[in-house]
Amino acid sequence: MNKKEKLVIVGAGMASGRMLEHLFETDPERFDITLFGAEPRGNYDRIMLSPVLSGEKSLRSDRHA
């Protein structure tokens, strides 16, 4: 059994979210991940925030855009 590398991420914004998506797609078993962030919810695409707030799009439809 291979021991997982430890990865600590500080900040739960879009950059860390995209990096985690990439890591999970390329080698999902490689890291034991600890994430520190102050936001009460997971990351979201801030660029799409205006259309969500205006009602043009739903938060769920833009979650992984």
DSSP file (Angstrom, degrees, kcal/mol; ACC not computed):
  #  RESIDUE AA STRUCTURE BP1 BP2  ACC     N-H-->O    O-->H-N    N-H-->O    O-->H-N    TCO  KAPPA ALPHA  PHI   PSI    X-CA   Y-CA   Z-CA
    1    1 A M              0   0    0      0, 0.0     2,-0.3     0, 0.0     0, 0.0   0.000 360.0 360.0 360.0 126.4    0.0    0.0    0.0
    2    2 A N        -     0   0    0      1,-0.1     2,-0.4     0, 0.0     0, 0.0  -0.607 360.0-123.7 -82.2 138.7    1.4    3.4   -1.0
    3    3 A K        -     0   0    0     -2,-0.3     2,-0.1     1,-0.1    -1,-0.1  -0.671  28.7-121.3 -81.8 132.8    1.3    6.2    1.5
    4    4 A K        -     0   0    0     -2,-0.4    27,-0.2     1,-0.1     2,-0.2  -0.429  22.1-116.1 -73.2 146.2   -0.5    9.3    0.2
    5    5 A E  E     -a   31   0A   0     25,-2.1    27,-3.1    -2,-0.1     2,-0.4  -0.534  30.5-120.1 -74.1 148.5    1.3   12.6    0.0
    6    6 A K  E     -a   32   0A   0     25,-0.2     2,-0.4    -2,-0.2    27,-0.2  -0.789  29.2-173.6 -94.2 134.9   -0.1   15.3    2.3
    7    7 A L  E     -a   33   0A   0     25,-2.3    27,-2.5    -2,-0.4     2,-0.5  -0.988   4.9-168.1-131.0 121.6   -1.3   18.5    0.6
    8    8 A V  E     -a   34   0A   0     -2,-0.4     2,-0.5    25,-0.2    27,-0.2  -0.943   5.7-167.8-111.1 128.0   -2.5   21.5    2.6
    9    9 A I  E     -a   35   0A   0     25,-2.8    27,-3.0    -2,-0.5     2,-0.6  -0.963   7.3-158.8-118.4 129.3   -4.3   24.3    0.8
   10   10 A V  E     +a   36   0A   0     -2,-0.5    27,-0.2    25,-0.2    25,-0.1  -0.936  66.2  33.2-109.1 116.0   -5.0   27.7    2.3
   11   11 A G        -     0   0    0     25,-3.9    26,-0.2    -2,-0.6    25,-0.1   0.243  62.3-140.9 109.0 126.8   -7.9   29.5    0.7
   12   12 A A        +     0   0    0      4,-0.1    25,-0.1    23,-0.1    -1,-0.1  -0.245  56.9 124.6-112.3  43.7  -11.0   28.0   -0.9
   13   13 A G  S  > S-     0   0    0     30,-0.1     4,-2.1    29,-0.0    30,-0.2  -0.081  79.6 -78.6 -89.8-166.9  -11.4   30.3   -3.9
   14   14 A M  H  > S+     0   0    0      1,-0.2     4,-2.9     2,-0.2     5,-0.2   0.869 125.0  56.1 -64.0 -38.8  -11.6   29.5   -7.6
   15   15 A A  H  > S+     0   0    0      1,-0.2     4,-2.2     2,-0.2    -1,-0.2   0.946 111.9  41.2 -62.9 -47.5   -7.9   28.9   -8.1
   16   16 A S  H  > S+     0   0    0      1,-0.2     4,-2.5     2,-0.2    -1,-0.2   0.878 114.3  54.1 -68.1 -35.1   -7.7   26.2   -5.4
   17   17 A G  H  X S+     0   0    0     -4,-2.1     4,-2.3     2,-0.2    -2,-0.2   0.923 110.5  45.2 -62.6 -44.7  -11.0   24.7   -6.6
   18   18 A R  H  X S+     0   0    0     -4,-2.9     4,-2.3     2,-0.2    -2,-0.2   0.892 112.2  52.3 -65.7 -39.6   -9.8   24.4  -10.2
   19   19 A M  H  X S+     0   0    0     -4,-2.2     4,-2.6    -5,-0.2    -2,-0.2   0.925 110.0  48.3 -63.0 -43.5   -6.5   22.9   -8.9
   20   20 A L  H  X S+     0   0    0     -4,-2.5     4,-2.8     2,-0.2     5,-0.2   0.909 109.3  52.9 -63.6 -42.1   -8.4   20.3   -6.9
   21   21 A E  H  X S+     0   0    0     -4,-2.3     4,-2.0     1,-0.2    -1,-0.2   0.931 111.0  47.8 -56.9 -44.7  -10.6   19.4   -9.8
   22   22 A H  H  X S+     0   0    0     -4,-2.3     4,-2.4     1,-0.2     5,-0.3   0.925 112.1  48.7 -63.0 -45.1   -7.5   18.9  -11.9
   23   23 A L  H  X S+     0   0    0     -4,-2.6     4,-2.8     1,-0.2     7,-0.2   0.912 111.9  49.0 -62.1 -42.3   -5.8   16.8   -9.2
   24   24 A F  H  < S+     0   0    0     -4,-2.8    -1,-0.2     1,-0.2    -2,-0.2   0.833 113.3  47.6 -68.0 -31.6   -8.9   14.6   -8.8
   25   25 A E  H  < S+     0   0    0     -4,-2.0    -2,-0.2    -5,-0.2    -1,-0.2   0.882 120.5  35.8 -74.3 -38.3   -9.2   14.1  -12.5
   26   26 A T  H  < S-     0   0    0     -4,-2.4    -2,-0.2     1,-0.2    -3,-0.2   0.860 140.9  -3.5 -87.9 -36.9   -5.5   13.2  -13.1
   27   27 A D    ><  +     0   0    0     -4,-2.8     3,-1.8    -5,-0.3     4,-0.4  -0.469  62.9 176.1-157.1  75.1   -4.6   11.2   -9.9
   28   28 A P  T 3  S+     0   0    0      0, 0.0     3,-0.2     0, 0.0    -4,-0.1   0.681  81.4  47.9 -63.8 -19.8   -7.5   11.0   -7.4
   29   29 A E  T 3  S+     0   0    0      1,-0.1    -5,-0.1    -5,-0.1    -2,-0.0   0.361  88.1  87.9-100.8   5.7   -5.7    8.8   -4.9
   30   30 A R  S <  S+     0   0    0     -3,-1.8   -25,-2.1    -7,-0.2     2,-0.3   0.880  83.7  46.6 -74.9 -38.6   -2.4   10.6   -4.8
   31   31 A F  E     -a    5   0A   0     -4,-0.4     2,-0.7   -27,-0.2   -25,-0.2  -0.795  57.4-147.2-117.0 148.4   -3.0   13.2   -2.0
   32   32 A D  E     -a    6   0A   0    -27,-3.1   -25,-2.3    -2,-0.3     2,-0.4  -0.960  42.4-155.2-100.0 108.4   -4.4   13.3    1.5
   33   33 A I  E     -a    7   0A   0     -2,-0.7     2,-0.4   -27,-0.2   -25,-0.2  -0.738  24.0-175.2-104.2 134.4   -5.9   16.9    1.3
   34   34 A T  E     -a    8   0A   0    -27,-2.5   -25,-2.8    -2,-0.4     2,-0.5  -0.997  12.3-164.9-120.8 128.0   -6.6   19.4    4.0
   35   35 A L  E     -a    9   0A   0     -2,-0.4     2,-0.5   -27,-0.2   -25,-0.2  -0.956   4.9-166.0-118.9 126.7   -8.3   22.6    2.9
   36   36 A F  E     +a   10   0A   0    -27,-3.0   -25,-3.9    -2,-0.5     2,-0.3  -0.950  23.2 149.8-110.5 126.9   -8.5   25.8    5.1
   37   37 A G        -     0   0    0     -2,-0.5    -2,-0.0   -26,-0.2   -27,-0.0  -0.990  42.0-145.3-154.1 150.8  -11.0   28.5    4.0
   38   38 A A        +     0   0    0     -2,-0.3    -1,-0.1     2,-0.0    -2,-0.0   0.578  69.0 103.3 -93.8 -11.4  -13.1   31.2    5.8
   39   39 A E        -     0   0    0      1,-0.1    -2,-0.1     2,-0.1     4,-0.1  -0.496  69.4-137.8 -76.7 142.1  -16.0   31.1    3.4
   40   40 A P  S    S+     0   0    0      0, 0.0     2,-0.3     0, 0.0    -1,-0.1   0.672  85.6  40.5 -73.1 -15.5  -19.1   29.2    4.7
   41   41 A R  S    S-     0   0    0      1,-0.2     3,-0.1     3,-0.0    -2,-0.1  -0.788  96.4 -85.7-125.6 169.5  -19.8   27.5    1.4
   42   42 A G        -     0   0    0     -2,-0.3    -1,-0.2     1,-0.2   -30,-0.0  -0.081  63.1 -70.0 -66.4 173.9  -17.7   25.9   -1.3
   43   43 A N        -     0   0    0    -30,-0.2     2,-0.3    -4,-0.1    -1,-0.2  -0.223  51.9-171.0 -66.0 157.5  -16.0   27.9   -4.1
   44   44 A Y        -     0   0    0     -3,-0.1     2,-1.1    20,-0.0   -30,-0.2  -0.965  35.5 -94.5-145.7 159.7  -18.2   29.5   -6.8
   45   45 A D    >   -     0   0    0     17,-0.3     3,-1.0    -2,-0.3     4,-0.2  -0.653  33.5-169.2 -80.1 100.2  -17.5   31.2  -10.1
   46   46 A R  G >  S+     0   0    0     -2,-1.1     3,-1.2     1,-0.3     4,-0.4   0.763  82.7  64.7 -65.4 -25.2  -17.5   34.9   -9.2
   47   47 A I  G 3  S+     0   0    0      1,-0.3     3,-0.4     2,-0.1    -1,-0.3   0.857 104.6  46.3 -64.1 -34.3  -17.6   35.9  -12.8
   48   48 A M  G <> S+     0   0    0     -3,-1.0     4,-1.6     1,-0.2    -1,-0.3   0.357  85.4  98.1 -89.2   5.8  -21.0   34.3  -13.1
   49   49 A L  H <> S+     0   0    0     -3,-1.2     4,-2.8     1,-0.2     5,-0.2   0.899  77.2  55.2 -63.4 -41.7  -22.3   35.9   -9.9
   50   50 A S  H  > S+     0   0    0     -3,-0.4     4,-2.2    -4,-0.4     6,-0.2   0.935 108.4  46.6 -59.9 -49.0  -24.1   38.8  -11.7
   51   51 A P  H  >>S+     0   0    0      0, 0.0     6,-1.6     0, 0.0     5,-1.4   0.861 113.9  50.1 -61.7 -33.1  -26.2   36.5  -13.9
   52   52 A V  H ><5S+     0   0    0     -4,-1.6     3,-0.8     4,-0.2    -2,-0.2   0.939 112.2  46.0 -68.6 -45.8  -27.1   34.4  -10.9
   53   53 A L  H 3<5S+     0   0    0     -4,-2.8    -1,-0.2     1,-0.2    -3,-0.2   0.829 111.9  51.8 -66.6 -31.7  -28.1   37.4   -8.8
   54   54 A S  H 3<5S-     0   0    0     -4,-2.2    -1,-0.2    -5,-0.2    -2,-0.2   0.602 115.2-115.9 -80.5 -10.3  -30.2   38.8  -11.6
   55   55 A G  T <<5S+     0   0    0     -3,-0.8    -3,-0.2    -4,-0.6    -2,-0.1   0.442  84.2 118.4  91.3  -0.1  -32.0   35.5  -12.1
   56   56 A E  S   <S+     0   0    0     -5,-1.4     2,-0.3    -6,-0.2    -4,-0.2   0.852  83.9  17.3 -66.2 -34.0  -30.7   34.9  -15.6
   57   57 A K  S    S-     0   0    0     -6,-1.6    -2,-0.3    -9,-0.1     2,-0.3  -0.917  80.8-118.1-134.6 159.4  -29.0   31.7  -14.4
   58   58 A S     >  -     0   0    0     -2,-0.3     4,-1.2     1,-0.1     5,-0.1  -0.692  22.2-122.9 -97.3 154.8  -29.4   29.4  -11.4
   59   59 A L  T  4 S+     0   0    0     -2,-0.3     4,-0.4     1,-0.2     3,-0.4   0.897 112.1  53.6 -60.7 -40.7  -26.6   28.8   -8.9
   60   60 A R  T >4 S+     0   0    0      1,-0.2     3,-0.9     2,-0.2     4,-0.3   0.889 105.5  52.1 -64.0 -39.3  -26.8   25.0   -9.6
   61   61 A S  T 34 S+     0   0    0      1,-0.2    -1,-0.2     2,-0.1     3,-0.2   0.772 115.4  41.7 -70.2 -23.9  -26.4   25.4  -13.4
   62   62 A D  T >< S+     0   0    0     -4,-1.2     3,-1.2    -3,-0.4   -17,-0.3   0.345  83.0 102.6-103.1   5.7  -23.2   27.5  -13.0
   63   63 A R  T <  S+     0   0    0     -3,-0.9    -1,-0.2    -4,-0.4    -2,-0.1   0.874  98.0  21.1 -59.7 -39.9  -21.6   25.5  -10.2
   64   64 A H  T 3         0   0    0     -4,-0.3    -1,-0.3    -3,-0.2    -2,-0.1  -0.009 360.0 360.0-118.4  29.4  -19.1   23.8  -12.5
   65   65 A A    <         0   0    0     -3,-1.2    -1,-0.1   -20,-0.0    -2,-0.1   0.484 360.0 360.0 -75.6 360.0  -19.2   26.2  -15.4
